[in-house]
């Protein structure tokens, strides 16, 4: 892997993506196949060991990457399950879902190895995190599954990018760099999945307006749940990633709101009350432009594992 890291002055901390542009399923499939062919070329470094300033920091590191593990595990299971359902009406999209799930599975394997390197283990989920993943795992509606996964990917991309700014241990930075880079690709990929699934369900489902209203309600509920998870995660992981709740929560709100402000055809509206609490307005997010995490351009920048540059913000 050849990865460059340099400071960036063009984006506020945690902001992800660039200008919005759509890509065809054929482009995504070709790109995913190229990525799969190079997946085995990357390995965790064995020439360095993780050292910590305190037992608290080590424990926070284990918790941070356990949360990452659970996210990858969930993404793998849902992507492969969806692929089986999509196969009958769009085989190419189904193959994209399988390859995406394989990338999540590869991350899970790397995280298992990484946690072993630092003497940690895979731990069960609890509390709000467990509840959110259980509800996600029980979902049957395809649009609900993809929308929720897209939001999970967005907060993952946000957190990894912000942590990369603060973490200095080389092995942890390598793991964060891989996750940051690949989630930058997975966010717009999941927007493509969502657009394709919505086109299918809108065309075949009776009571389409009711279904859309339900999806908006789910977007709002997951939005709030993820914001609450930012607060809970500070107790578990702040000693490792050194991200304050104020910074992380604002980045979550901004990036979750930005998901759809440049994608009007998807017809999702961020909760205005939450935006107002953080001094944000939808019109301001639209006017700012330039940093859409749904971007096809962002996907192109993150598509080539060998040449992508991951900034430390």
N, C-alpha and C positions, 0 to 999 in steps of 0.2 A: 504494500500500500504506500502510495506517495501522497501525503497529506500535508498541506501547508497551513500554518496558523499565523494570523496577523491581526493586529487591532483594527477594528472598524469604527469609523466615526459617522457612518451614514445612517445608522439605525439606533433607536432607543433600545435599551437592554431587553432581550427576550423577544423582540419583534422578528417575525419570520416571513419569508417569501418575497416575491417581486411582482411585476405586472401580470394581470390575469390573461391567460390565453388557453384555449382548449386544444386537446390533442385527441386523435382518433384511437379507438380500441386497438387498431393495428399497430399504431406507434407504441402504445403502452406494452403490447405483447412482445414486439421486437426488442424493446428496451429491457423488459424483464428477463427475456431469454439471454440477452447479453450479460446482464448482471448475474444471472444464475451460473453462467459459464465461468465467472471469475470469483464466485463465492468462496471456493476453497483455497484461494490464494492468500487469504488473510489469517493471521494467527496472533494470539495474544503474546506479548513479549514475555520471555522467561528469564531475561537477563537482569530484570529489576524486581525488587520486592517492595510491597506497599509498607510504608511506615507511617505511624500516626503520632500526633502530639499527645494524645490521651486515649484512654479506654472509651471515653464518650464519643470521640471522633470515629474510632473504629466501629463501634456499635451503630452509629449514624450512617456510616458507609454501607454496612451490611443491610440496614433497613432501606436505604435509598435504592440499592440494586435489587433487593427483594421485590420492591414495588415495580421496578422495571421488568423483572422476570415475570411477574403476574400479568402485566400488560401484554407482553409478548405471547405468553401462554394462551391468554384469552383471544388475542388477535388471530393466532394460528388456528385455534379450534373453530372460530366463527367463519374465517375465510374459507376453510376447506369444506365446512358444512354448506355454506352458501354456493360454493362452486358446483356441488352436486345438484342443487336446485336450479341453478342458472343454465346448466348444460343443455337442457332441452330447448331453450329458446335463443341462446347465444353462446356457442361453444368457445369462441375466442375470448369472450369476457370471462367465462368460467375458467379457462386456462390462466388468465391474468390473476384471478382470485387464488388459484392454486399456487402460482409462483409467488404471489405476495405472501400467502400463508407460509410458504417454505422459507422466505426471508425472515418472517417472524420466528419460525422454528430455529433458524440458524442463530438469531440473536439469543434465543433461549439457551441454546447449547453454549454459546460464548459466555453468557451470564452464569451458567452453572459452573463452567470452568473458572471464571473470574472469582466467584464467591468461594470456590475451593482454594484458590490461591491465597486469599486473605484469611482463610480459616473460618469462613462463615458457612451457613447452611441455607437451604430453601425452607422458608417458614410459612405457616398457614396465614391467610388473611384474617382480619378481624374488623369489627366496627363498621363504620360507614363504607370503607373500601370493600369489604366483603359483601355488604348489602348491594352496592352498585354493580359489582361484577356478577352477583347472583341474578339480579334483575336482567342484566345484559344477556347472561347465558340462557335465561328463560324466554327471551324475546323470540317470536316466530315471524313477525312481519319483516320482510327483507329491508324495506326502507328504514325501519326503526333500528335494525341491527347496524346497517351501514352508517346512518347518521350518528349513532352513539359511538361507534368505533372511530369515526372521523374526529369526533370531539375528544376522545381519549388520545388519539394520535397527536392532536394539536397541543394538548397540555403536556404530553410527553416531549414533543419537539421543543416546546417553550422551556420546560424545566431543564432538559439536557443542555440546551444552548446557554442558559444562564449559569448552570453549574460549571460548564466548561470555562467560563470567565474567571471562576474563583479557585478551582481545584488545580493543584500543582503536581501531585504525584504522577509520574509518567504512565504507570500501568492504568490507573484510574482515568487519566486523560485519554489514553488510547480507547478504552471502553466507551467513554463519553463521546469521543469523536466519531466512532462507528455509529453509535445510536443517533447522534445529532444529524449526521450526514444522511443516514437512511430514512429517518423520520421526515426530513425535509423533502424526500421523494415520496414517502407514503402519504403525506397529507394531501397533495393534489391528486395522487392516485385514488384515494378514497373519495375525493370529490367527483372524479370520473365515475367510480362505481355508483355513487349516489345519484348522479344525473341519469345514468343508464337505468337504474332500478326504478327511479321515479317516472321516467318515460314509459317504462313497462307497466307499472301499477296504475298510473294515471290513465293509460289507454285501456286497461282491462278491468279496473275495479269500479263497481257501482258505488255511488256515494263518495265520489272523489274529494269533494269539498270537506266532508267530515273527516276523511283520512288525512287530508292536509292540516286540518285544525288539530288533530291528534298529534301529528308530527311536530307542529309548532309548540304544543304543550310539552312534548317530550324534550325538545330542544331547550325550552325554558327550564324544565326540571333538572336536566342533566347539567345545564349551565350553573345553576345554583349549587347542585351537589358537588361539582368540581371545584367551585369556589370555596365551599366548606372544607373540601379535602386539602386545599392549599393551607388552610389554617392548621388542620390536624397534622399535616406532613412536617410542619416546622418543628414540632416537638420531637418527631422521629429523626429528621434528616438535616436540620439546620447546622448542627455541629460539623457536618461533612461538607455540604454544598455552600454554606455561608450566605444563603439567600434570605433576606428578610421577608416577613409576611406581606408587608406593604408593597414591596417590589414584585413579589411573585403573584399576589392577588391581582394587582393592576395589569400585569402581563397576561394573566389568564383571561381577565375580562376583555382586554383589548384584542387578543388573538382569537378568542371564541366569537367575539362580535365581528371581527374582520372576515371570518370564514365566508360570509355570504353577502357582504355589502357590495362586492364587485361581481356577484353572480345573481342578478335579479331574476333570472329564469327559475332559480331554485325556490324562490319565494319564502325565505325565512327572515324573520325580523328579530334582532337582538333585544333582550328585555331592557326597555328604556330606563326603568327605575334603577337597575344595576349600573347602567352606563352613567347615570346622573350622579350616583354615589361616588364614582371615581372621576367625576369631572369630564366625562366623555359624552359626545353626541354622535348619533349615527351620521349626520350630515358632515361632521368633522372628519370621521373615518373615511367617508367617501371622498371628500375633498383632498385629504392627505395623499391618497393614491400610493402607488409605488411599492407597497409592502403586503400584497395579498398572499396569504398562505395557500390559497387555492390555485395558484398560478401554474400553468403549463410551462412557462419560462423557468419558474423555480424548480420544477421537475427536471427540466433539461440540465440545469446547473448541478443538480444532485444526482443525476442518472449515472454518470461515469465514476465508478468507485476509484479509479486510478488517478483521476485528475481533479476531482472536486476539492475546492479550498473551503475548509471549515474555519470560520473566524472565531476568535475568542472574545468578540465584542469589545 
